[in-house]
Amino acid sequence: MDKKTKLTAILATGVVIFVAFSGCIGGEKEEKAELQIVHWWTAGGEKEAINALFSMYRDKYPNIGINEEPISGGAGADMKAVMKTQIFAGNPPSTFQVHIGYELKPYYDGDALEDITWLWEQEGWGDNFPADLQEMAQFDDEYYAVPVGIHRGNLVWYNMEIFKEHNLKLPTTFDELLSVCESLKNEGITPLAVGTLNKWPGAHLFEVILMSVGADFYSDFISGKVNINDPRFDEALNRYADLFEYINSNHAALTWDQACGEVLSGDAAMTLMGDWAKGYFDTRGWRYGVNYSIFEFPETRGVFDVICDSFCLPKNAPSRDAAIKWLQLIGSIKGQNKFNPIKGSIPPRIDAPTDEYDDLAKATIADFRVCTLVPSIAHGSATPESFVTKFNDYMDNYITYGDKTAVKSGIQKAIENELLPYM
Amino acid sequence: MARTEKIVPFLFVLPSIILVGIFVYGAIGWNFIISLTAWDGLKPNYDFVGLDNYVRLFRDEIFINALKNNIVLILFLILGVTLVGLILAILLDQNVKGENCFRTVYLFPMAITFVVTATIWVWMYNPTSGVFNSILDALHLGSLKSGWITDPDIALYCIILALIWQFSGYTMVVFLAGIRSVPVETVEAAKVDGAGPLQSYSKIIIPQLTPSILSIFTVMMIYALKAFDFIWVAGKGGPGGSTEILAILMYKTAFLDSHFAYSAAIATILFLMAIAIVLPYLWITRKKI
């Protein structure tokens, strides 16, 4: 064999090995159902919660394997990018995590989701979930997701010791909040800690301020019905600007949990955050009602800023049956009451018993069942994603530069270009 | 036999040609085609809209802001890494004891991923608990304390400083190799003619470092164009858009906003900028061969 022939033989062998290993020939795949699931719960508390659901699923369906793909990154920012590329590639997982509402819309518009109205009807969920929440899971009266857990966004978390020491009363109006802030500032304590490094917490704060101006006004705003020169929008911007005086100067260097850390260390007295902040305080040895407590952001009493995690069924999902079984599990009382007490959230089902929940969750559940539910902008439920990005950016601009005219014209443009055309 | 001689080498390179053809050049072409369509959302829409997306881009103040930031990043990053790298290389060229050790120490930051270094720099820049302001406090220089990356006026420069720290080890190695390749005879001859160290470097060695400078320029410019990870971790383009560059804007437009055609137009602009940098380099180096 001469040198050239040898080389050709090596090359040919290499190609054969490459092809064989890539599974193109000769690979016999064992047909075993496997739930392929993508989610973003990787932090303490939430990871344990999803794992508890997985073990429940395994016990119930021992023949179905679980192939989870957790993609970390707050609020799924990074997971969304991965999900879109997988769906483009025609390679969706069996099911994936998504906030209900507008975060589902790109997938719905992209014809990537299966209508699961039949599942809702079969399980009789129509009577078990609040109507407002069901609406968020629907497009054109068809259901596209199953909610598993609820967080509330309009809560202020405060350091009880500081409030006690300075004899401060919990504020119920915005003016009272400002006077509490002023007292704290005079004592050399940062009144309100915010962490805007990842931008959304600044936008989250503003959406709650919008709610404080009026829940109806907020609903109009997310529907694109608000004229930017509406005095109520000015009022919201002014309220935000009033708070600039009292927030931590290092806000742009902190994440939301580091802002909670300022409250924990006593450098700051309060922070506004969703109730996942509870996990942060609890894991650091603080106790609700002893070290920290909460109050609704002033003038948002009776309003519940909903952040709802859910799962959906992609079209052409592999192991579709396994995915449907997963959706049945997370929509059940048992599944929700397994998951939520560990995660620190509350069950979306209104018929779920509350014995397993702690005092804070019990109070939140009680509110959830009577309050007006409004979807969150910053967390993707209330408006299209492209509007959320702009909203986050303009609010970040506002908190950075304080330029009201710029933020108003920016939001106006975002309403025209990113909200109304995609509703 | 002669035919086999031609075919065999071709077969060897064929897999790479196919892969590069599809995944690099094919993707670039596909990206350009998408940028001429109305594709918005997860459902592809190939309606031809001509250069509409490009016209919109240049009327979009967010894009202009990102473009400006990108140009600032390119200019100051290149200036910084070239100067710092050159100075370090010259210092190391003085037959320092333990040169290998220093070389490794200077190069070490390059071995750390940008996500890690960005996180560490964000901690160091923290205005209240960060190491910079703490040191200034300790030195009773409180008046020099700054908001660092939280101050929109200087946030981009703070990021550039961190990147200079990370890259100057690499440029030092390139310069050191360049300095060492200058023939000893010319330097010796200059010494005999009475040239001091300063003159040796400025008149003899540095002028012969053109290939090193050129390759550093190219590598760093391309990095500055596609810089993403460091800036994304260090604040997602904030505060107030002050560190937003084209790659960040492209990612957000595509994967958060789902404006795929518009994002493809940003990608094309980025590609053209990279080409504008690489082509002269290729042309200059080819001429020498």
Boltz contact constraints between the chains, C-beta under 6 A:
constraints:
  - contact:
      token1: [A, 4]
      token2: [B, 4]
      max_distance: 6.0
  - contact:
      token1: [A, 4]
      token2: [B, 8]
      max_distance: 6.0
  - contact:
      token1: [A, 7]
      token2: [B, 8]
      max_distance: 6.0
  - contact:
      token1: [A, 11]
      token2: [B, 11]
      max_distance: 6.0
  - contact:
      token1: [A, 81]
      token2: [B, 255]
      max_distance: 6.0
  - contact:
      token1: [A, 84]
      token2: [B, 255]
      max_distance: 6.0
  - contact:
      token1: [A, 106]
      token2: [B, 41]
      max_distance: 6.0
  - contact:
      token1: [A, 106]
      token2: [B, 42]
      max_distance: 6.0
  - contact:
      token1: [A, 106]
      token2: [B, 258]
      max_distance: 6.0
  - contact:
      token1: [A, 109]
      token2: [B, 41]
      max_distance: 6.0
  - contact:
      token1: [A, 110]
      token2: [B, 41]
      max_distance: 6.0
  - contact:
      token1: [A, 110]
      token2: [B, 42]
      max_distance: 6.0
  - contact:
      token1: [A, 110]
      token2: [B, 43]
      max_distance: 6.0
  - contact:
      token1: [A, 111]
      token2: [B, 43]
      max_distance: 6.0
  - contact:
      token1: [A, 112]
      token2: [B, 42]
      max_distance: 6.0
  - contact:
      token1: [A, 197]
      token2: [B, 235]
      max_distance: 6.0
  - contact:
      token1: [A, 199]
      token2: [B, 236]
      max_distance: 6.0
  - contact:
      token1: [A, 199]
      token2: [B, 238]
      max_distance: 6.0
  - contact:
      token1: [A, 249]
      token2: [B, 127]
      max_distance: 6.0
  - contact:
      token1: [A, 250]
      token2: [B, 126]
      max_distance: 6.0
  - contact:
      token1: [A, 250]
      token2: [B, 127]
      max_distance: 6.0
  - contact:
      token1: [A, 250]
      token2: [B, 128]
      max_distance: 6.0
  - contact:
      token1: [A, 250]
      token2: [B, 150]
      max_distance: 6.0
  - contact:
      token1: [A, 252]
      token2: [B, 150]
      max_distance: 6.0
  - contact:
      token1: [A, 252]
      token2: [B, 239]
      max_distance: 6.0
  - contact:
      token1: [A, 253]
      token2: [B, 126]
      max_distance: 6.0
  - contact:
      token1: [A, 253]
      token2: [B, 150]
      max_distance: 6.0
  - contact:
      token1: [A, 385]
      token2: [B, 256]
      max_distance: 6.0
  - contact:
      token1: [A, 386]
      token2: [B, 257]
      max_distance: 6.0
  - contact:
      token1: [A, 389]
      token2: [B, 252]
      max_distance: 6.0
  - contact:
      token1: [A, 389]
      token2: [B, 256]
      max_distance: 6.0
  - contact:
      token1: [A, 389]
      token2: [B, 257]
      max_distance: 6.0
  - contact:
      token1: [A, 396]
      token2: [B, 238]
      max_distance: 6.0
  - contact:
      token1: [A, 396]
      token2: [B, 240]
      max_distance: 6.0
  - contact:
      token1: [A, 397]
      token2: [B, 240]
      max_distance: 6.0
  - contact:
      token1: [A, 400]
      token2: [B, 152]
      max_distance: 6.0
  - contact:
      token1: [A, 400]
      token2: [B, 239]
      max_distance: 6.0
  - contact:
      token1: [A, 400]
      token2: [B, 240]
      max_distance: 6.0
  - contact:
      token1: [A, 401]
      token2: [B, 240]
      max_distance: 6.0
